[in-house]
Amino acid sequence: MSRKSAPPLPTQHSGPSTSPGLLLWKVSNAWQRAVRQALKPFELTHSQFVILATATWFGAKESLTQARLSALSGIDPMTTSQLVRTLEAAGLVERSEHRDDPRAKAITATEAGRQRARSAVVAVEAADAAFFKPVARDTDALVRLFHALLHEP
């Protein structure tokens, strides 16, 4: 019995290698694997690292609420809440009364958290440098493209 070939997908692309969405997905997964590997020695997930690094970076300049951490990191509020609880249990962040908003808590990286963030960011940036090495000459253009995709100036 002969089998008829299935009709092609109704796509605008000549194949998977010309689909920007699929390529972005594959690149993103490969990059996330590299970052996960870099963060293993620090016992941090990628999301935990982002929250901890954000709290360390911006916490030096402003009093951070959970909502502000969520906005700065690009992580949804519910996930941010879970991550903050996990980091707090690990002694890497602490919550205290917010000086400007009695309803909110200020999220601050502890000294242990700041030290972990400082060490981890070196490993993550080394992983980034290795991952993006094939396009290192185009890093500025790549960053501009990422900002355009995020609709940021």
N, C-alpha and C positions, 0 to 999 in steps of 0.2 A: 504494500500500500504506500503510495507516495504521499509525502507530507507537504502541504503547501506552506510556504514561508509566510510568517506573520507580516502584516503590513508594517511599514516603518513608523516610528513615533512621529506624531505631528509636531516636529521641531523646526526651528529656524536654523539650527546648527547642522553643519556637515557631519558632526560626530561629537562624542563626549569631549574630545580635546579642544574643541572650539567653544565650549559652553563656559562663560565666565563664572556663572554661579557654581557649577560643579568644580571648576578649578579652584575657586576660592574655598570651597568646602574641603577639598583635598589638601590645599596648602594650609588651611587653618588647623586641620587635624594633625598634619605632620608637625607644625609649629607647636601645637599644644603638647604633643608627645615629647618634644625636645624640652619644653619648659617643665613638664611634669618630672622628667628625669633629673633636671637641674635642681628641682625643689625637694627631691627625695631626702637628701641628707639633713634638710631643715625641718622635716616632718610637717610640711605645709602643703595643702592642696593649692592649686593655682588660684582659686577664688579666695582662699584664706590669705594668700600672699598679696593679692590685689587690695584687699581690705586693709591688711596690716601696713602695706607700703603707702596706701592712700592716707591712713591715719597718721603715719609717721611724717610723710611729706607735708600734708596740709595742716596737721595738728600743730606744727611749729608756728603757723601763721594765724590760725583761727580756732575757735572753739567749735568742734564738730558734733553735730547731732547725727543720729542714725540716718535721718532723711538726707542730710547733706552728704554723708559718706556714700549713700546709695547713688545720689546724683553724680558725685565726683567719680565714682568707680564704674558707673554704668551697670551696676548689678541691681536687680529689682529689690524693692524694699523688704519683702518677706525673706528672700535669701540673705540679704544683708543682715537682717535680724538674727537669723540662724548662725551666720558666720561670726557675728559679734559675740553671741553667747558661747560659741565654741572657743573663740580666741580668748574670751574672758576666763573661761574654765581652765585654759592652759596658762593663764597668768600673763598673756601677751598684750591684752588691752584691759582697761578698767572703765567703768561707768561711774559718773558722779553727777551731782546737781549741776545743771547748766546755769551759768551766771546770768544769762539774759532771758531765759525762758523756763519758768518754774515747772512747766509740764514736760519738758524734754530732759534727756540725760546727755551729758557731754561724754563723748567717747574719746579716750586718750590711750595712746600706746604706752605701755609700761617701759621701764628701762630695758627689761629683758626683751620686750617686743621690738623696741627700736633697734636693739643690737641684732636680733634675728633678722629684721627687715634690712639692716645695713649689709649683713653677710649674704642674705638671700638675693638682694638686688645685684650684687656683683656676679653671682652665679647665673642669674637670669639674663643679665646683659651679655655675659659671655656666651650663653646659649643663643641669644638673639644674634650676636655677631657671627657665630658659626653658621646659623641657619640662613641668615640673609647675605652671607658672603658672596654667593653667585651674583647678587644684584647690588653689591656694596657701592658701586659708582652711581647707582640710581636711587640711593636711599632718600635723598631730599625729595625727589619726584614721587617716590613711593609713598612717603609720608603725606605729601600734598594730595595724592589720590585717595588715601585713606580718609583724610579730613573731608574731602569732597563727598565720599560715600557716606560719611556720617553727617553730612550737611553742616559742617563746622567751618568757620573761617580759617 
